[in-house]
Amino acid sequence: MKRRIQRVKEFKCFFNETKNIFESYAQDDCSSKRLNSLFSLCICPGGRYSGMNEKEIEVFYGNRVIGQTTQIGKNLKTTTKLETAHGATLAYHRTDDGHVICNLYPAASENQRPPEQLILLDKI
């Protein structure tokens, strides 16, 4: 029981420092500058949807428009659809026993998807 409590406390510390840690990485990494010009870096302790999940941390590059297509719909009306891509997501999920699962979700676009949905990087 004590080990679980300690793991939960350690994740909480990581959760609270997430923005500082990943902003520091981004400033020190040359490839981050290039990616930031294409996508925006999002650092989300609590998850991307509400920021209220204390068991989740997501760090990802957001969406960007990469092109457009014209489609013919009902009554031969044409519509323009924007094509988008999104960068990779690094996600940390704390399990109920306090362990942390670290997943990488690859970058993709509407026209090009990687064969894997996620890559398990580690269980900490």
Secondary structure, 3 states (H helix, E strand, C coil): CHHHHHHHHHHHHHHHHHHHHHHHHHHHCHHHHHHHHHCCEEEEECCCCCCCCCCEEEEEECEEEEEEEEEECHHHCEEEEEEEEECCEEEEEECCCCCEEEEEECCEECCCCCCCCCEEEEEC
